[in-house]
Structure formats: C-alpha cells, structure tokens
Amino acid sequence: MSRVVLISSSPTEGSKTEALLEFIARRLGQYGHRTEFLKLRHLPAEALLRAQTSNELISAARATVEGADAVVVGSPVYKASYTGLLKVFIDLLPMDVLRGMPVLPVLTGGSPAHVLALDFGLKPLLATLGASSIGRGRFVISKHILPATEATPPAIDESVERDVVDAIDQFDSELKAKERSCSHAEAGFTAIERNAS
Ligand SMILES: Cc1cc2nc3c(=O)[nH]c(=O)nc-3n(C[C@H](O)[C@H](O)[C@H](O)COP(=O)(O)O)c2cc1C
C-alpha cells in the first residue's frame, strides 16, 4: 500500500480540478492505496507569498509532500499555464523532494487550446523537484468533470473516462512496481544481516 498525496492547486471552492482529483483518489483507494489531500488554497496566503517556510502550516504541508510515496499534482490552466498558487508552493519545496516518487500530473482547462501546458509547463516544473518518473498525465476539459453530489461520487464524462482511468491504472502499476522493488530490497538487507550475524 502506497501513501499518495494529491495536491490541489485551484484557488476556487467547488473546484473542477479537485473533483477530478477526488475521482482519482477514489480509484486509487479501490486499488488499496492510502490517499491524502493537500489543498493549497487552505494554506496561509501571506506566508506562501513571503516564502515563510517556518510557518507551521507551510512546514506541515512540506512534510506531507516529503513523507509521500507518490504524488498526484492537479491544477487548472490559468492564462495558459498552471496556477500561481501551485508555483508559490513549489518554490517553497526542497530540491529533489520528488526524487524516486512516481508523479501523476493532471490539468483541467476550459478548452483544449492550452493542452500543451501539460508538457511545456507542469511537467518541467515538476522535473525541477527531482521527479524522474513523471507519468504522461492528462489534460481534462472542465465540462467533462462532474463534481460529486449528495447522492453521487465525482464522475468523468464517458467520452474521456476510459482515458483518465488508463492514466490512473498506469500510475497504480508504477506504485505496485515500486512497492515490489522496495520489499525486495528490504528482503535483501534482512538476508545480508542474517548472514552477517
Ligand atoms: C483566471 C482564469 C484563467 C483561465 N485561463 C484559462 C486558459 O488560459 N486556458 C484554458 O483552457 N482555460 C482557462 N481557464 C478556465 C479554467 O482552466 C477551467 O475552468 C478549469 O477547469 C477551472 O478549474 P477549477 O474549477 O479547479 O479552478 C481560466 C479560468 C480562470 C478563472
């Protein structure tokens, strides 16, 4: 079981990006992973803008990312790129914080016009944090995201649902492969220790 942190970068309450992340989290939960949300809009704005890493909530948010096995980073497209909220938070993270972690980037936008923001904006940003295993990711148009209601969980329009689910399944495969390699490494250490004693 992996601990996956989902970073939600929209400043908006009732965010479509967050609904997409909830859809992803539910599915990862069904695959046996533990999921945790980090909603950047709940962080103190002044501390974020002034890069106050000593702020209690900022330092807790950094620790949440550092303690993850994997992350999903979601942002709406604002002015052809990820949000400023995501950027100010990323600027506060240590170099290499994503090293060795599978990362799934997702963007939502009003139209497909800025689909390239995924490959030319969000992915290079995540690469600066040492992420070596960045999934292909997905760009989902907001009208295809159906937020949860009291009666129904968040859903994705059937025209794109399969594609989003494929991205989650591929991410799950990466998480499981990482878990297997960690448990092999642990078994190797135990065998070495046993032989040495
Ligand atoms: C300030 C602002 C700028 C936006 N700029 C773009 C844009 O450049 N390209 C685009 O496709 N959509 C743009 N949109 C639309 C949003 O990306 C889209 O509605 C998104 O799904 C909103 O996600 P949210 O509900 O999580 O905030 C913009 C929306 C806002 C509020």
The ligand as an ORCA input file, in Angstrom:
! r2SCAN-3c Opt
* xyz 0 1
  C      -8.298     33.333    -14.157
  C      -8.628     32.187    -15.084
  C      -7.827     31.957    -16.185
  C      -8.102     30.900    -17.052
  N      -7.292     30.699    -18.126
  C      -7.517     29.635    -18.947
  C      -6.653     29.388    -20.046
  O      -5.712     30.120    -20.326
  N      -6.889     28.276    -20.809
  C      -7.929     27.415    -20.543
  O      -8.098     26.410    -21.249
  N      -8.784     27.646    -19.517
  C      -8.591     28.723    -18.706
  N      -9.433     28.958    -17.641
  C     -10.524     28.001    -17.362
  C     -10.113     27.009    -16.289
  O      -8.852     26.421    -16.537
  C     -11.102     25.840    -16.171
  O     -12.403     26.328    -15.999
  C     -10.696     24.946    -15.028
  O     -11.284     23.683    -15.160
  C     -11.083     25.539    -13.675
  O     -10.667     24.658    -12.687
  P     -11.045     24.863    -11.151
  O     -12.547     24.791    -11.064
  O     -10.362     23.709    -10.496
  O     -10.492     26.189    -10.715
  C      -9.206     30.023    -16.777
  C     -10.021     30.281    -15.665
  C      -9.742     31.332    -14.836
  C     -10.628     31.576    -13.626
*
